Amino acid sequence: METTETLVRLKTEAPARIAAAASTEELDELESEIVGRSSPIAAGRRSLGQVPPEQRRDLGRAINDVAKELEALIAARRAVLASAEADAALADDAVDITLPSRIPSRGTTHLVQQVMDEVVDIFVAMGYTVATGPEAETEFYNFTALNFPPAHPTRLESDTLYLEYGDDPEGVLLRTHTSPMQARYMEQHDPPVYLVVPGRVFRRDQVDSTHSPVFHQLEGLAVDTDVTFGDLKGALDHFAREFLGTEIETKFIPHHFPFTEPSAEMHVYANGRWMELLGCGMVNPAVFEAVGYDPDVVTGFAFGIGADRLAMVRHGITDLRHLFDPDQRILEQYR
């Protein structure tokens, strides 16, 4: 009988083929061929209906015995191959723990933050206190308390970013400088006051090589009895030499700011040319009156430093946009 001959041939030849399988993938193909749906075992089971009844039982039992024997051999071989393949995979993934570890690339603070931290350190060493304030400010602290007249052009929406904030009759805006902390701090502290305020500020500027709607500023304030313009010049000259080097020169040129009188710009001679570095001046008596100080008793000076500009001057950066570019190749130059 053909089925019986096929079973004998399978039982004789299949064990050697199973033992010779070199991978679980090869064994899967062999299993499908020997005991799968298209195998001689499956064909023999389908043909049982054509076998005489008196032979059907014995033939069926013989088919099942051969199938079970071959399946057992396949399972045993699969266990051996799977174990060997797992060992090989582990060997490929092995890590030599005696090798030095990989040191990840370390991050750093942004260049502008580095500059602000250094400037703050310089003034703290001179006895100044550090304070921060809200970035969303009221018109009173941003303008009125600092002696900006109602018709001053910087109050216009063309210059300043206003916020929709409830029904507050007093306008709310993104601060245009860190100077509002002058008024806020003096309201809460009696003189003497020696204060430096770092932070972000916002103006309605178009982005170009020297302008950005978001930039960084450090405000300084010194209030005491008998503070003079000479004290201002001495403090700022010391700061400039600490930050840019002792070989630089400084000069003060008259200017105008609503909250200082007299006012000036401090220029420095660096990188082979004169350049503006910051604005400063003696605190206007109207500012003292707005916060409850007696201008007949105290005097003081204030200054505002652009941290982004300081970074550009020190590192020879010619385009402000490089400071805000997320390109890692640019940022890594200023670690």
C-alpha positions as CSV (number, residue, x, y, z in Angstrom):
1,M,0.0,0.0,0.0
2,E,1.4,3.4,-1.0
3,T,0.5,5.1,2.4
4,T,2.3,2.4,4.3
5,E,5.4,2.7,2.1
6,T,5.4,6.4,2.5
7,L,5.2,6.1,6.3
8,V,8.2,3.7,6.3
9,R,10.2,6.0,4.1
10,L,9.4,9.0,6.4
11,K,10.3,7.1,9.5
12,T,13.6,6.0,8.0
13,E,14.7,9.3,6.3
14,A,13.1,12.1,8.3
15,P,15.1,11.7,11.6
16,A,18.4,12.3,9.8
17,R,17.0,15.4,8.0
18,I,15.7,16.7,11.3
19,A,19.0,16.2,13.1
20,A,20.8,18.0,10.2
21,A,18.7,21.2,10.4
22,A,21.1,24.1,11.1
23,S,18.6,26.7,12.2
24,T,15.1,27.1,13.6
25,E,14.1,28.7,10.3
26,E,15.3,25.7,8.4
27,L,13.6,23.4,10.9
28,D,10.3,25.3,10.4
29,E,10.4,24.6,6.7
30,L,11.2,21.0,7.3
31,E,8.4,20.6,9.8
32,S,5.9,22.0,7.3
33,E,7.2,19.5,4.7
34,I,7.1,16.4,7.1
35,V,4.0,16.9,9.3
36,G,2.4,20.1,7.9
37,R,-0.9,20.5,6.0
38,S,0.8,19.5,2.7
39,S,2.9,16.7,4.1
40,P,2.5,12.9,3.4
41,I,1.2,12.6,7.0
42,A,-1.7,14.9,6.2
43,A,-2.3,13.2,2.8
44,G,-2.4,9.8,4.5
45,R,-5.0,11.0,7.0
46,R,-7.2,12.4,4.2
47,S,-7.0,9.1,2.4
48,L,-8.3,7.0,5.3
49,G,-11.8,7.2,4.0
50,Q,-10.8,5.2,0.9
51,V,-9.2,2.4,3.0
52,P,-11.3,-0.8,3.7
53,P,-12.9,-0.6,7.2
54,E,-11.0,-3.6,8.5
55,Q,-7.6,-1.9,7.7
56,R,-8.6,1.7,8.5
57,R,-8.0,1.5,12.3
58,D,-4.5,0.0,12.0
59,L,-3.4,2.4,9.3
60,G,-4.7,5.4,11.2
61,R,-2.8,4.4,14.3
62,A,0.4,3.9,12.3
63,I,0.0,7.4,10.8
64,N,-0.4,8.9,14.2
65,D,2.5,7.0,15.7
66,V,4.8,8.2,13.0
67,A,3.6,11.8,13.3
68,K,4.1,11.8,17.0
69,E,7.5,10.4,16.7
70,L,8.6,12.9,14.1
71,E,7.0,15.8,16.0
72,A,8.9,14.8,19.2
73,L,12.2,14.8,17.2
74,I,11.4,18.2,15.7
75,A,10.6,19.6,19.2
76,A,13.8,18.3,20.6
77,R,15.9,19.6,17.7
78,R,14.1,23.0,18.0
79,A,15.0,23.3,21.7
80,V,18.7,22.6,20.9
81,L,18.7,25.1,18.0
82,A,16.9,27.8,19.9
83,S,19.3,27.5,22.8
84,A,22.3,27.8,20.5
85,E,20.8,30.8,18.7
86,A,20.1,32.5,22.0
87,D,23.7,31.9,23.2
88,A,25.0,33.4,19.9
89,A,22.8,36.5,20.2
90,L,24.0,37.0,23.8
91,A,27.6,36.7,22.7
92,D,27.0,39.3,19.9
93,D,25.5,41.7,22.5
94,A,28.1,41.1,25.1
95,V,29.7,44.1,26.7
96,D,33.2,44.1,27.9
97,I,32.7,45.7,31.3
98,T,36.5,46.3,31.7
99,L,36.4,48.8,28.8
100,P,36.1,52.5,29.7
101,S,32.5,53.8,29.5
102,R,31.2,56.1,26.9
103,I,31.2,59.6,28.2
104,P,28.0,61.4,27.0
105,S,28.3,64.9,25.5
106,R,27.7,67.4,28.3
107,G,25.4,70.3,27.9
108,T,26.0,73.8,29.1
109,T,24.1,77.0,29.8
110,H,23.2,79.2,26.8
111,L,25.8,81.9,25.9
112,V,23.4,84.7,26.9
113,Q,22.7,83.0,30.3
114,Q,26.5,82.7,30.8
115,V,26.9,86.4,30.2
116,M,24.0,87.3,32.6
117,D,25.4,85.1,35.3
118,E,28.9,86.6,35.0
119,V,27.5,90.2,35.0
120,V,25.4,89.4,38.1
121,D,28.5,87.9,39.8
122,I,30.5,91.1,39.1
123,F,27.8,93.3,40.7
124,V,27.2,90.9,43.6
125,A,30.9,91.2,44.4
126,M,30.3,95.0,44.6
127,G,27.6,94.5,47.2
128,Y,24.5,94.4,44.9
129,T,21.4,92.3,45.6
130,V,19.8,90.2,42.8
131,A,16.0,90.4,42.2
132,T,13.7,89.2,39.4
133,G,10.2,90.4,38.5
134,P,7.2,89.5,36.3
135,E,7.5,89.5,32.6
136,A,3.8,90.6,32.3
137,E,3.7,94.1,33.7
138,T,1.3,96.9,34.2
139,E,1.6,100.3,32.5
140,F,2.2,101.9,35.9
141,Y,5.4,100.0,36.7
142,N,6.6,99.8,33.1
143,F,6.0,103.4,32.2
144,T,4.2,105.7,34.7
145,A,6.4,105.0,37.8
146,L,9.5,105.5,35.6
147,N,8.4,109.0,34.5
148,F,7.3,108.1,31.0
149,P,4.7,110.8,30.0
150,P,1.3,109.6,28.7
151,A,2.1,110.6,25.2
152,H,5.5,108.9,25.0
153,P,5.8,107.0,21.7
154,T,7.0,103.8,23.4
155,R,3.6,103.4,25.0
156,L,2.0,102.8,21.6
157,E,1.0,99.4,20.4
158,S,3.4,99.9,17.5
159,D,6.3,99.6,20.0
160,T,4.9,97.6,22.9
161,L,3.2,94.2,23.1
162,Y,0.0,94.6,25.1
163,L,-2.0,91.7,26.6
164,E,-5.7,91.1,27.0
165,Y,-6.0,90.6,30.7
166,G,-9.5,90.7,32.2
167,D,-11.2,94.0,32.9
168,D,-8.2,95.7,34.6
169,P,-8.4,99.4,33.6
170,E,-4.7,99.6,33.8
171,G,-3.0,98.2,30.7
172,V,-1.1,94.9,31.0
173,L,1.9,94.3,28.7
174,L,5.0,92.3,28.2
175,R,7.7,94.4,29.9
176,T,9.8,96.4,27.6
177,H,12.8,96.5,30.0
178,T,13.7,95.2,33.5
179,S,13.4,98.7,34.9
180,P,9.9,98.1,36.5
181,M,11.7,96.3,39.2
182,Q,13.3,99.6,40.2
183,A,9.8,100.8,41.3
184,R,8.7,97.5,42.7
185,Y,11.8,97.0,44.8
186,M,11.9,100.5,46.1
187,E,8.2,100.3,47.1
188,Q,9.0,97.4,49.3
189,H,12.5,98.3,50.7
190,D,13.8,101.4,52.4
191,P,17.1,102.8,51.2
192,P,19.9,102.1,50.8
193,V,19.2,100.0,47.7
194,Y,21.9,98.3,45.5
195,L,20.1,96.1,43.0
196,V,20.7,94.2,39.8
197,V,17.8,92.6,37.9
198,P,18.5,90.1,35.0
199,G,15.7,88.9,32.8
200,R,13.9,88.7,29.4
201,V,12.2,91.7,27.9
202,F,9.9,92.2,24.9
203,R,9.4,94.8,22.2
204,R,7.6,94.9,18.9
205,D,10.8,94.7,16.8
206,Q,11.3,92.9,13.5
207,V,14.0,90.2,13.6
208,D,17.2,91.2,11.9
209,S,21.0,91.1,12.6
210,T,20.7,93.6,15.5
211,H,17.0,93.4,16.7
212,S,14.7,90.7,18.1
213,P,11.2,91.0,19.8
214,V,12.7,89.0,22.7
215,F,16.0,89.8,24.2
216,H,17.8,90.0,27.6
217,Q,18.6,92.9,29.9
218,L,20.2,93.5,33.2
219,E,18.9,96.5,35.1
220,G,21.0,98.1,37.9
221,L,20.0,100.5,40.6
222,A,21.9,102.2,43.4
223,V,20.1,104.5,45.9
224,D,21.7,106.0,49.0
225,T,22.6,109.4,50.4
226,D,25.1,111.5,48.4
227,V,25.4,109.1,45.4
228,T,27.0,111.0,42.6
229,F,27.5,110.6,38.8
230,G,31.1,109.9,39.7
231,D,30.0,106.9,41.6
232,L,28.0,105.7,38.6
233,K,31.1,106.1,36.3
234,G,33.3,104.3,38.8
235,A,30.9,101.4,39.1
236,L,30.3,100.9,35.4
237,D,33.9,101.4,34.5
238,H,34.9,98.7,37.0
239,F,32.2,96.4,35.5
240,A,33.4,97.0,31.9
241,R,37.0,96.2,32.8
242,E,36.0,93.1,34.7
243,F,33.9,91.8,31.9
244,L,35.9,92.9,28.8
245,G,39.4,93.2,30.1
246,T,41.5,95.9,31.9
247,E,42.9,97.2,28.6
248,I,39.6,98.7,27.4
249,E,38.7,102.4,27.5
250,T,35.3,103.9,28.5
251,K,33.6,107.2,27.9
252,F,30.2,108.6,28.7
253,I,28.1,110.5,26.1
254,P,25.1,112.6,27.1
255,H,21.7,111.0,26.2
256,H,18.1,111.1,27.4
257,F,16.0,108.6,29.3
258,P,12.8,109.5,31.1
259,F,13.7,107.9,34.3
260,T,17.2,109.4,34.7
261,E,18.5,112.9,34.7
262,P,21.2,113.5,33.7
263,S,21.5,110.5,31.4
264,A,24.3,109.0,29.4
265,E,25.4,106.2,27.1
266,M,28.6,104.4,28.1
267,H,30.8,103.5,25.1
268,V,33.8,101.2,25.2
269,Y,36.8,100.9,22.9
270,A,37.0,97.2,22.1
271,N,37.8,95.1,19.1
272,G,39.5,98.1,17.5
273,R,36.5,100.5,17.6
274,W,34.2,102.5,19.9
275,M,30.8,101.1,20.5
276,E,27.8,101.7,22.7
277,L,27.6,99.3,25.6
278,L,24.8,100.5,27.9
279,G,22.5,103.3,29.0
280,C,22.7,105.0,32.4
281,G,22.1,108.1,34.5
282,M,21.1,109.6,37.8
283,V,17.6,108.5,39.0
284,N,15.0,111.2,38.1
285,P,13.5,112.6,41.3
286,A,10.0,111.9,39.8
287,V,10.8,108.2,40.1
288,F,11.7,108.6,43.8
289,E,8.4,110.4,44.4
290,A,6.4,107.7,42.6
291,V,7.7,105.1,45.1
292,G,7.5,107.2,48.2
293,Y,11.2,108.1,48.6
294,D,12.2,111.7,49.5
295,P,14.3,113.0,46.6
296,D,15.7,115.7,49.0
297,V,17.3,112.9,51.1
298,V,18.4,110.2,48.7
299,T,20.1,110.2,45.3
300,G,20.9,107.3,43.0
301,F,21.9,106.0,39.7
302,A,20.5,103.4,37.3
303,F,21.7,101.5,34.3
304,G,20.5,99.1,31.7
305,I,22.7,96.5,30.0
306,G,21.8,94.4,27.0
307,A,23.0,90.9,27.7
308,D,22.8,89.8,24.1
309,R,24.9,92.8,23.0
310,L,27.5,92.0,25.7
311,A,27.7,88.5,24.3
312,M,28.1,89.8,20.7
313,V,30.8,92.3,21.8
314,R,32.9,89.8,23.7
315,H,32.7,87.0,21.2
316,G,32.8,89.1,18.0
317,I,29.3,87.9,16.9
318,T,27.9,90.1,14.1
319,D,24.4,88.7,13.8
320,L,22.0,88.6,16.8
321,R,20.1,85.8,15.3
322,H,23.0,83.4,15.9
323,L,22.2,83.6,19.6
324,F,18.8,82.2,19.1
325,D,19.6,79.7,16.4
326,P,18.9,76.1,17.6
327,D,21.6,74.7,15.3
328,Q,23.8,72.7,17.6
329,R,26.9,73.4,15.4
330,I,26.5,77.1,16.2
331,L,25.7,76.7,19.9
332,E,28.7,74.3,20.5
333,Q,31.1,77.0,19.4
334,Y,30.3,78.9,22.6
335,R,30.6,76.2,25.3
